Amino acid sequence: MKGNDQLPPPFPPSWINRLIQTIDRLPGPTWVAYAAATAPAVLLAIWSDRFQPPSALAGSAAYGAALTFFPIALIHYLDGVARKCLNRFRPAISLSQSEAERLSYELTTLPRGSSRAVSLLGAGLAVVGLLVSPEEMLGPPGMPVVLSVLGFAGALFVYMSFALLFYHTIRQLRLVSLIHARATTVNLLQPQPLYAFSNLTLPTAVALVLLSYYVIAVGSGAAMGPATLGLLAINLILSVVLFTLPLYGMHARLRDEKERLMSAVSSRIEGVLNGIHRSLEEPAAGDIDTLNKGLASLLLERDLIAKSPTWPWSPGTLRAFASSVLLPIVLFFVTLILERWIGT
């Protein structure tokens, strides 16, 4: 085998990864490609609104059409973030170059077989929606056939891509937990590499929760009842789970390392104190000034270890999570209270 030969990938990529690779090869920023693909879907949705009875038009179909390529764009973005996070995590894990490339591939590529199954599941849900509510999927009876067919094709694509997005999220964050378990260097006093994957769990949680906020905002209108409040509560729980659960294994390892260091420094403090006691009883037993200086240093070390965090994220990451997820909920409830107070 030649030195520049690459090992074959562990599994073939899914159709969504091949689509993302095609988008990467296009000239210009990737967001331009997604915007250019979304614009016709939104325009078609606006045109289809003309065939809806005004009384039945709760909201423009353009709001839903704007999300057509959101799952693929989010997967594309998160895969790029995952590669950067793995590179930042490399000092904490012992990997050869070929192992690192394989791990990066697994972290950012969906297997073809399971992706087909998930895509079929999403397509099946679209068919169920067609059977249960044909007007919602095809439009009213007066809708042109071309628009009905295009609308259902778009819905089929959205159902499939959203199913893959959820599969991608679960699989990718599970791999983060497995990568953390393989870490060989867990240094409580130099934790920066261990913080790397919080930069992946944060945007994953925020993106999915903000997606739910968007759906609530365009779908519920002015009626904010118990169902909406319940959905907001689920969103909050979901965001916390997505942000923290993949990092919990590393939190446990940092906590164990902190306990080990605290135990070691406590043993040293006990030894120095015993030396001080002997020096007080027998002045010739040791230099009490040296022992006092050593004790002061050990106490500083103990305080430093005690203040070291065990969750693998920086304070700035936690603030970003709180402001992006909790702040909208707080503002929503403040608005709701003000509306009811002013209404009375």
Contacts in CASP RR format, 6 or more apart in sequence:
PFRMAT RR
TARGET T0000
AUTHOR 0000-0000-0000
METHOD contacts of the structure
MODEL  1
MKGNDQLPPPFPPSWINRLIQTIDRLPGPTWVAYAAATAPAVLLAIWSDR
FQPPSALAGSAAYGAALTFFPIALIHYLDGVARKCLNRFRPAISLSQSEA
ERLSYELTTLPRGSSRAVSLLGAGLAVVGLLVSPEEMLGPPGMPVVLSVL
GFAGALFVYMSFALLFYHTIRQLRLVSLIHARATTVNLLQPQPLYAFSNL
TLPTAVALVLLSYYVIAVGSGAAMGPATLGLLAINLILSVVLFTLPLYGM
HARLRDEKERLMSAVSSRIEGVLNGIHRSLEEPAAGDIDTLNKGLASLLL
ERDLIAKSPTWPWSPGTLRAFASSVLLPIVLFFVTLILERWIGT
6 101 0 8 1.000
7 98 0 8 1.000
7 101 0 8 1.000
7 102 0 8 1.000
9 102 0 8 1.000
9 105 0 8 1.000
9 109 0 8 1.000
10 102 0 8 1.000
10 105 0 8 1.000
10 106 0 8 1.000
11 109 0 8 1.000
11 111 0 8 1.000
11 112 0 8 1.000
12 111 0 8 1.000
12 112 0 8 1.000
13 21 0 8 1.000
13 109 0 8 1.000
13 110 0 8 1.000
13 112 0 8 1.000
14 109 0 8 1.000
14 110 0 8 1.000
14 111 0 8 1.000
14 112 0 8 1.000
14 113 0 8 1.000
14 115 0 8 1.000
14 116 0 8 1.000
14 164 0 8 1.000
15 112 0 8 1.000
15 115 0 8 1.000
15 116 0 8 1.000
15 119 0 8 1.000
16 72 0 8 1.000
16 75 0 8 1.000
16 110 0 8 1.000
16 115 0 8 1.000
16 161 0 8 1.000
16 164 0 8 1.000
17 108 0 8 1.000
17 109 0 8 1.000
17 110 0 8 1.000
19 72 0 8 1.000
20 72 0 8 1.000
20 75 0 8 1.000
20 76 0 8 1.000
20 79 0 8 1.000
23 30 0 8 1.000
23 33 0 8 1.000
23 34 0 8 1.000
23 76 0 8 1.000
24 30 0 8 1.000
26 33 0 8 1.000
30 73 0 8 1.000
30 76 0 8 1.000
31 73 0 8 1.000
34 69 0 8 1.000
34 72 0 8 1.000
34 73 0 8 1.000
37 68 0 8 1.000
37 69 0 8 1.000
38 65 0 8 1.000
38 66 0 8 1.000
38 68 0 8 1.000
38 69 0 8 1.000
41 65 0 8 1.000
41 66 0 8 1.000
41 68 0 8 1.000
41 69 0 8 1.000
41 154 0 8 1.000
42 62 0 8 1.000
42 65 0 8 1.000
42 66 0 8 1.000
44 65 0 8 1.000
44 147 0 8 1.000
44 150 0 8 1.000
44 151 0 8 1.000
45 60 0 8 1.000
45 61 0 8 1.000
45 62 0 8 1.000
45 64 0 8 1.000
45 65 0 8 1.000
46 60 0 8 1.000
46 61 0 8 1.000
46 62 0 8 1.000
47 147 0 8 1.000
48 61 0 8 1.000
48 139 0 8 1.000
48 143 0 8 1.000
48 147 0 8 1.000
48 151 0 8 1.000
49 57 0 8 1.000
49 60 0 8 1.000
49 61 0 8 1.000
49 62 0 8 1.000
51 139 0 8 1.000
51 140 0 8 1.000
51 142 0 8 1.000
51 143 0 8 1.000
51 144 0 8 1.000
51 147 0 8 1.000
52 61 0 8 1.000
52 139 0 8 1.000
52 140 0 8 1.000
53 140 0 8 1.000
56 140 0 8 1.000
58 219 0 8 1.000
58 221 0 8 1.000
59 218 0 8 1.000
59 219 0 8 1.000
63 218 0 8 1.000
63 219 0 8 1.000
64 218 0 8 1.000
67 158 0 8 1.000
67 211 0 8 1.000
67 214 0 8 1.000
68 154 0 8 1.000
68 157 0 8 1.000
68 158 0 8 1.000
69 161 0 8 1.000
70 211 0 8 1.000
71 158 0 8 1.000
71 161 0 8 1.000
71 162 0 8 1.000
71 164 0 8 1.000
71 165 0 8 1.000
72 161 0 8 1.000
74 165 0 8 1.000
74 207 0 8 1.000
75 164 0 8 1.000
75 165 0 8 1.000
75 168 0 8 1.000
77 203 0 8 1.000
78 168 0 8 1.000
78 169 0 8 1.000
78 172 0 8 1.000
78 200 0 8 1.000
78 203 0 8 1.000
78 204 0 8 1.000
78 207 0 8 1.000
79 107 0 8 1.000
79 108 0 8 1.000
80 108 0 8 1.000
81 199 0 8 1.000
81 200 0 8 1.000
81 203 0 8 1.000
82 104 0 8 1.000
82 107 0 8 1.000
82 108 0 8 1.000
82 172 0 8 1.000
82 200 0 8 1.000
83 104 0 8 1.000
83 107 0 8 1.000
83 108 0 8 1.000
84 199 0 8 1.000
85 196 0 8 1.000
85 197 0 8 1.000
85 199 0 8 1.000
85 200 0 8 1.000
86 100 0 8 1.000
86 103 0 8 1.000
86 104 0 8 1.000
86 107 0 8 1.000
86 179 0 8 1.000
86 196 0 8 1.000
88 192 0 8 1.000
88 193 0 8 1.000
88 196 0 8 1.000
88 199 0 8 1.000
89 179 0 8 1.000
89 183 0 8 1.000
89 193 0 8 1.000
89 194 0 8 1.000
89 196 0 8 1.000
89 197 0 8 1.000
90 100 0 8 1.000
90 193 0 8 1.000
91 185 0 8 1.000
91 193 0 8 1.000
92 183 0 8 1.000
92 184 0 8 1.000
92 185 0 8 1.000
92 186 0 8 1.000
92 187 0 8 1.000
92 193 0 8 1.000
92 194 0 8 1.000
93 179 0 8 1.000
93 182 0 8 1.000
93 183 0 8 1.000
93 184 0 8 1.000
93 185 0 8 1.000
94 184 0 8 1.000
95 103 0 8 1.000
103 179 0 8 1.000
106 175 0 8 1.000
107 172 0 8 1.000
107 175 0 8 1.000
107 179 0 8 1.000
108 172 0 8 1.000
110 164 0 8 1.000
110 167 0 8 1.000
110 168 0 8 1.000
110 171 0 8 1.000
114 167 0 8 1.000
115 164 0 8 1.000
115 167 0 8 1.000
118 163 0 8 1.000
118 164 0 8 1.000
118 167 0 8 1.000
119 160 0 8 1.000
119 163 0 8 1.000
119 164 0 8 1.000
121 163 0 8 1.000
122 159 0 8 1.000
122 160 0 8 1.000
122 162 0 8 1.000
122 163 0 8 1.000
123 156 0 8 1.000
123 159 0 8 1.000
123 160 0 8 1.000
124 159 0 8 1.000
125 159 0 8 1.000
125 163 0 8 1.000
126 137 0 8 1.000
126 152 0 8 1.000
126 155 0 8 1.000
126 156 0 8 1.000
126 158 0 8 1.000
126 159 0 8 1.000
126 160 0 8 1.000
129 136 0 8 1.000
129 137 0 8 1.000
130 137 0 8 1.000
130 138 0 8 1.000
130 152 0 8 1.000
135 141 0 8 1.000
137 151 0 8 1.000
137 152 0 8 1.000
137 155 0 8 1.000
138 148 0 8 1.000
138 151 0 8 1.000
138 152 0 8 1.000
139 147 0 8 1.000
139 148 0 8 1.000
169 204 0 8 1.000
169 208 0 8 1.000
169 242 0 8 1.000
172 200 0 8 1.000
172 204 0 8 1.000
173 200 0 8 1.000
173 201 0 8 1.000
173 204 0 8 1.000
173 242 0 8 1.000
173 245 0 8 1.000
173 246 0 8 1.000
174 246 0 8 1.000
176 197 0 8 1.000
176 200 0 8 1.000
176 201 0 8 1.000
176 246 0 8 1.000
176 247 0 8 1.000
177 245 0 8 1.000
177 246 0 8 1.000
177 248 0 8 1.000
177 249 0 8 1.000
179 197 0 8 1.000
180 197 0 8 1.000
180 246 0 8 1.000
180 247 0 8 1.000
180 249 0 8 1.000
180 250 0 8 1.000
180 253 0 8 1.000
180 312 0 8 1.000
181 249 0 8 1.000
183 194 0 8 1.000
183 250 0 8 1.000
183 253 0 8 1.000
185 193 0 8 1.000
186 194 0 8 1.000
186 250 0 8 1.000
186 253 0 8 1.000
186 254 0 8 1.000
186 257 0 8 1.000
187 194 0 8 1.000
187 257 0 8 1.000
188 254 0 8 1.000
188 257 0 8 1.000
188 258 0 8 1.000
188 261 0 8 1.000
188 305 0 8 1.000
188 308 0 8 1.000
188 310 0 8 1.000
189 304 0 8 1.000
189 305 0 8 1.000
189 308 0 8 1.000
191 254 0 8 1.000
191 308 0 8 1.000
191 309 0 8 1.000
191 312 0 8 1.000
194 250 0 8 1.000
194 254 0 8 1.000
194 312 0 8 1.000
195 312 0 8 1.000
195 313 0 8 1.000
195 314 0 8 1.000
195 317 0 8 1.000
197 246 0 8 1.000
197 247 0 8 1.000
197 250 0 8 1.000
197 312 0 8 1.000
198 243 0 8 1.000
198 247 0 8 1.000
198 312 0 8 1.000
198 313 0 8 1.000
198 314 0 8 1.000
198 317 0 8 1.000
199 317 0 8 1.000
201 242 0 8 1.000
201 243 0 8 1.000
201 244 0 8 1.000
201 246 0 8 1.000
201 247 0 8 1.000
202 243 0 8 1.000
202 313 0 8 1.000
202 317 0 8 1.000
202 320 0 8 1.000
202 321 0 8 1.000
204 242 0 8 1.000
204 243 0 8 1.000
205 238 0 8 1.000
205 239 0 8 1.000
205 240 0 8 1.000
205 242 0 8 1.000
205 243 0 8 1.000
205 321 0 8 1.000
205 325 0 8 1.000
206 239 0 8 1.000
206 321 0 8 1.000
206 324 0 8 1.000
206 325 0 8 1.000
208 238 0 8 1.000
208 239 0 8 1.000
208 242 0 8 1.000
209 235 0 8 1.000
209 236 0 8 1.000
209 238 0 8 1.000
209 239 0 8 1.000
209 325 0 8 1.000
210 324 0 8 1.000
210 328 0 8 1.000
212 231 0 8 1.000
212 235 0 8 1.000
212 238 0 8 1.000
213 235 0 8 1.000
213 328 0 8 1.000
216 228 0 8 1.000
216 231 0 8 1.000
216 232 0 8 1.000
220 228 0 8 1.000
224 336 0 8 1.000
232 329 0 8 1.000
232 332 0 8 1.000
235 329 0 8 1.000
236 325 0 8 1.000
236 326 0 8 1.000
236 329 0 8 1.000
239 321 0 8 1.000
239 325 0 8 1.000
243 321 0 8 1.000
244 311 0 8 1.000
247 311 0 8 1.000
247 312 0 8 1.000
247 313 0 8 1.000
250 312 0 8 1.000
251 310 0 8 1.000
251 311 0 8 1.000
251 312 0 8 1.000
254 309 0 8 1.000
254 310 0 8 1.000
254 311 0 8 1.000
254 312 0 8 1.000
255 310 0 8 1.000
258 305 0 8 1.000
258 308 0 8 1.000
258 310 0 8 1.000
261 305 0 8 1.000
262 302 0 8 1.000
262 305 0 8 1.000
262 306 0 8 1.000
265 298 0 8 1.000
265 301 0 8 1.000
265 302 0 8 1.000
265 305 0 8 1.000
266 302 0 8 1.000
268 298 0 8 1.000
269 295 0 8 1.000
269 298 0 8 1.000
269 299 0 8 1.000
269 302 0 8 1.000
272 291 0 8 1.000
272 294 0 8 1.000
272 295 0 8 1.000
272 298 0 8 1.000
273 295 0 8 1.000
275 285 0 8 1.000
275 286 0 8 1.000
275 291 0 8 1.000
276 288 0 8 1.000
276 291 0 8 1.000
276 292 0 8 1.000
276 295 0 8 1.000
278 285 0 8 1.000
278 286 0 8 1.000
279 285 0 8 1.000
279 286 0 8 1.000
279 287 0 8 1.000
279 288 0 8 1.000
279 291 0 8 1.000
280 288 0 8 1.000
311 318 0 8 1.000
END
